[in-house]
Amino acid sequence: MKKTISLVLAIITACTMLAGLNLSAYADTYDGFTYSVSNGEVTITKYDGEGIVTVPERINGYTVICIGEKAFYNCIDVTKVFLPKSIKTIKKKAFYNCISLNEIKINKDMETIDDAAFYYCDMLTDVYYQGTTQDWKKISIVNDNYRNDYITKVRIHCSNGNINVKTGFQCLNDLWYYFNADGTKVRESWKKVSGKWYYFNDCGIMQLNCFIDNYYLGKTGALETGYKWVKIGSLWFYINKSGNPLTGWHKISGKWYYLNTANNDMNGQMLTGWQKITGKWYYLKPSGVMATGWTKVENNWYYLKSNGIRAIGWLKSGGKWYYMNPDGSMRTANLNYKGKTYRFNSSGVCLNP
């Protein structure tokens, strides 16, 4: 009888303990989303995908209410996100470093956007908010050290008006865009503004200090023309009156340069160092200028003719004889040549020519 009573008490105790547990809590995956369920509500904890993302309102019958901390962390190929009306909270660093994200749709019932939720979303330009401008201001947006400026300083499109929405040039998250009179972003095309040409990539970002369609865009983004040197990173190019890079041999300010003829991003790049061009070797100084005469490269001396071609074999210079090795370097060691031994001093001068 005592054993029966003890067993019953043990069962009652176990049931009491289980009653205090949330048996509905678990984690699973669905269509690229990893999520957790607690008390019948879903939190998205991770996403594995790219492009345009539509977050579902319900998963397996449970309502999705939250984008969890770091859920989209480093999803660098996600471009647009559509959140359902059920989402109430976007947790800390939820979209951290989503560098390709340029648009997001947020429902009017959003309550909280935690700190750094959109930190380093450099391309984010437009938020489509389904509530009013007044509703937007009611959202608790945590912005410690301005880490949520990535969403508060962009263009907010609300149901009754807009915030930060302008036309023409607009700088958002330190990147420049151009918005037409109808509010559309110029993308993947040239745009002439106030007599100057600009180019905007597929995300709408104005391109700076680069070549597009073989035209040079300066540091202001405007197409530049005129015969002049331009520097992109550590590379130098010389553009013509139309803004195209010159290629091949060119005499500039009385000096010869060779500009890359490769049909790629390096087209027109000023070359330096040893270069084999049409079967002949030339040395282009660090300044790009073609070397002539005696030239020391590293620890060896070479002689470049007046046309820049590297000399090999016997060479008479300044009334003295020298011998240039097959690689063009000046010889100082003895040379057996056609049955005779020639001696050279440390300066390369032949002592018995």
Residue pairs with C-beta under 8 A, 6 or more apart in sequence:
22 38
22 39
24 37
24 38
24 39
24 40
25 36
25 37
25 38
25 39
26 36
26 37
27 34
27 35
27 36
27 37
27 45
28 34
28 35
28 37
28 60
29 35
30 56
30 59
30 60
31 56
32 47
32 48
32 49
33 44
33 46
33 47
33 55
33 56
33 59
34 44
34 45
34 46
34 47
34 48
35 42
35 43
35 44
35 45
35 59
35 64
36 42
36 43
36 45
36 68
37 60
37 62
40 62
40 63
41 62
41 63
41 64
41 65
41 66
42 58
42 59
42 62
42 63
42 64
42 65
42 66
43 64
43 65
43 66
43 67
43 68
44 55
44 64
44 66
44 67
44 68
44 71
45 68
45 71
46 68
46 70
46 71
47 53
47 71
47 72
47 75
47 78
49 75
49 78
50 75
50 77
50 78
50 79
51 77
51 78
51 79
51 80
52 79
52 80
52 81
52 82
53 78
53 80
53 81
53 82
54 81
54 82
55 64
55 67
55 81
55 82
55 83
55 84
55 87
56 64
56 84
57 63
57 64
57 84
57 85
57 86
58 64
58 86
63 86
64 84
64 86
64 87
65 86
65 87
65 88
65 89
66 87
66 88
66 89
66 90
66 91
67 83
67 87
67 89
67 90
67 91
67 94
67 95
68 91
68 94
69 91
69 92
69 93
69 94
69 114
70 91
70 92
70 93
70 94
70 96
71 91
71 94
71 95
72 78
72 81
72 94
72 95
72 96
72 98
73 93
73 94
73 95
73 96
73 97
74 96
74 97
74 98
75 95
75 98
75 101
76 97
76 98
76 99
76 100
77 100
78 98
78 100
78 101
79 100
79 101
79 102
79 103
80 101
80 102
80 103
80 104
81 95
81 101
81 103
81 104
81 105
82 104
82 105
83 104
83 105
83 106
83 107
83 110
84 107
85 107
85 108
85 109
85 130
86 107
86 109
87 106
87 107
87 109
87 110
88 109
88 110
88 111
88 112
89 110
89 111
89 112
89 113
89 114
90 110
90 112
90 113
90 114
90 117
91 114
91 117
92 114
92 115
92 116
92 117
92 142
93 114
93 116
93 117
93 119
94 114
94 117
94 118
95 101
95 104
95 117
95 118
95 121
96 116
96 117
96 118
96 119
96 120
97 119
97 120
97 121
98 118
98 120
98 121
98 124
99 120
99 121
99 122
99 123
100 123
100 203
101 118
101 121
101 123
101 124
102 123
102 124
102 125
102 126
102 203
102 204
103 124
103 125
103 126
103 127
103 128
104 124
104 126
104 127
104 128
104 151
105 127
105 128
105 129
105 130
106 127
106 128
106 129
106 130
107 130
107 131
108 129
108 130
108 131
108 132
108 135
108 159
109 131
110 129
110 131
110 139
111 139
111 140
112 139
112 140
112 141
112 142
113 139
113 140
113 141
113 142
113 148
113 151
114 142
115 142
115 143
115 144
115 147
115 148
116 144
116 147
116 148
117 148
117 151
118 124
118 148
118 150
118 151
119 147
119 148
119 150
120 150
121 150
121 151
121 173
122 150
122 173
122 174
122 175
123 173
123 175
123 203
123 205
124 150
124 151
124 154
124 172
124 173
125 154
125 155
125 172
125 173
125 177
125 185
125 204
126 154
126 155
126 157
126 185
127 151
127 154
127 155
127 156
127 157
128 157
129 135
129 136
129 156
129 157
129 158
129 159
130 159
131 158
131 159
132 158
132 159
132 160
132 161
133 156
133 158
133 160
133 161
133 162
133 163
135 158
136 156
136 158
136 163
141 148
141 151
141 152
142 148
143 149
143 152
149 173
150 173
153 164
153 172
153 173
154 164
154 172
154 173
155 162
155 163
155 164
155 165
155 166
155 170
155 172
156 162
156 163
156 164
156 165
157 165
165 179
165 183
166 179
167 179
167 180
167 181
167 183
168 178
168 179
168 193
169 176
169 177
169 178
169 193
169 206
170 176
170 177
170 178
170 179
171 177
175 205
175 206
176 205
176 206
176 208
176 221
177 185
177 186
177 200
177 204
177 205
177 206
178 185
178 186
178 191
178 193
178 198
178 200
178 204
178 206
179 185
179 186
180 186
185 200
185 204
186 200
186 204
187 200
187 201
187 202
187 203
187 204
188 200
188 201
188 202
189 199
189 200
190 197
190 198
190 199
191 197
191 198
191 199
191 200
192 198
196 222
196 223
197 215
197 222
197 223
198 206
198 207
198 217
198 221
198 222
198 223
199 206
199 207
199 212
199 213
199 217
199 221
199 223
200 206
200 207
201 207
206 221
207 217
207 221
208 217
208 218
208 219
208 220
208 221
209 217
209 218
209 219
209 230
209 232
210 216
210 217
210 232
211 217
211 232
211 237
211 245
211 265
211 267
211 268
214 244
214 245
214 267
215 223
215 242
215 243
215 244
216 223
216 224
216 230
216 237
216 239
216 243
216 244
216 245
217 223
217 224
218 224
218 230
223 243
224 230
224 239
224 243
225 239
225 240
225 241
225 242
225 243
226 239
226 241
227 238
227 239
227 240
227 241
228 238
228 239
229 236
229 237
229 238
230 236
230 237
230 238
230 239
231 237
235 266
235 269
235 270
236 269
236 270
236 288
237 245
237 246
237 259
237 268
237 269
237 270
238 245
238 246
238 250
238 252
238 257
238 259
238 268
238 270
239 245
239 246
239 268
240 246
244 268
245 259
245 267
245 268
246 259
246 268
247 259
247 260
247 261
247 267
247 268
248 258
248 259
248 261
249 256
249 257
249 258
249 259
250 256
250 257
250 258
250 259
251 257
255 289
255 290
256 289
256 290
256 308
257 270
257 284
257 288
257 289
257 290
258 270
258 271
258 275
258 277
258 282
258 284
258 288
258 290
259 268
259 269
259 270
259 271
260 266
260 267
260 268
260 269
260 270
260 271
261 267
262 269
270 288
271 284
271 288
272 284
272 285
272 286
272 287
272 288
273 283
273 284
274 281
274 282
274 283
274 284
274 297
275 281
275 282
275 283
275 284
276 282
280 309
280 310
281 309
281 310
281 328
282 290
282 291
282 304
282 308
282 309
282 310
283 290
283 291
283 295
283 297
283 302
283 304
283 308
283 310
284 290
284 291
285 291
290 304
290 308
291 304
291 308
292 304
292 305
292 306
292 308
293 303
293 304
294 301
294 302
294 303
294 317
295 301
295 302
295 303
295 304
296 302
300 329
300 330
301 329
301 330
301 348
302 310
302 311
302 324
302 328
302 329
302 330
303 310
303 311
303 315
303 317
303 322
303 324
303 328
303 330
304 310
304 311
305 311
310 324
310 328
311 324
311 328
312 324
312 325
312 326
312 327
312 328
313 323
313 324
314 321
314 322
314 323
314 324
315 321
315 322
315 323
315 324
316 322
320 349
320 350
321 349
321 350
321 353
322 330
322 331
322 344
322 348
322 349
322 350
323 330
323 331
323 335
323 337
323 342
323 344
323 348
323 350
324 330
324 331
325 331
330 348
331 344
331 348
332 344
332 345
332 346
332 347
332 348
333 344
334 341
334 342
334 343
334 344
335 341
335 342
335 344
336 342
342 350
342 351
342 352
342 353
343 350
343 351
343 352
344 350
344 351
345 351
